[in-house]
């Protein structure tokens, strides 16, 4: 989740992710007319496939799904063994639609400890409560540190309520995300 400064922060993260990365869902505060072109731009720069999320779209490794701007919230849902994108009309949450809080809360419910949450630069507190719900559900949660943020508002709000397991500089976040996902995969392989 991200807001002010997030466009460049997400670019920096996606540039560091390998083509076989776990699926990623993103809410970036952005007007409706910009999210599609933003996804296309990131797709051209990244080893992963980046696209604007569609309703009931199945999440696949090596793909990232950007919440469309407008009047719908991006949520994660389970459909059998699969995770899918869910786009739901709704009022603004934390003054935003799409809202990072809505995405993170849905991830907490659908994936619980099988997820990694990252809250990047942004003004306000959208995402803080949702990231806390992810951490409470057993997910590993990361906040961008003050020194590397354009605006430290959202990660700071998350840190204040104990929503982050760790705060890291932007450049260290992709590796931390991948390590966390590798630990999750290893733990699943060891479970009988």
QUITAQUI-V224956 format. One record per run of one state. SS is the DSSP state (H for helix, E for strand, C for the rest). FROM is the first residue (numbers start at 1). TO is the last residue. If there is no record, write none. Layout:
<<SS FROM TO> <SS FROM TO>>
//
This chain:
<<C 1 1> <E 2 2> <C 3 5> <H 6 15> <C 16 23> <E 24 26> <C 27 27> <E 28 28> <C 29 31> <H 32 45> <C 46 48> <E 49 52> <C 53 57> <E 58 58> <C 59 62> <E 63 66> <C 67 71> <E 72 79> <C 80 81> <E 82 89> <C 90 92> <E 93 93> <C 94 95> <E 96 96> <C 97 99> <H 100 114> <C 115 115> <E 116 119> <C 120 127> <H 128 136> <C 137 139> <E 140 144> <C 145 145> <H 146 148> <C 149 152> <H 153 160> <C 161 165> <E 166 168> <C 169 169> <H 170 190> <C 191 192>>
//
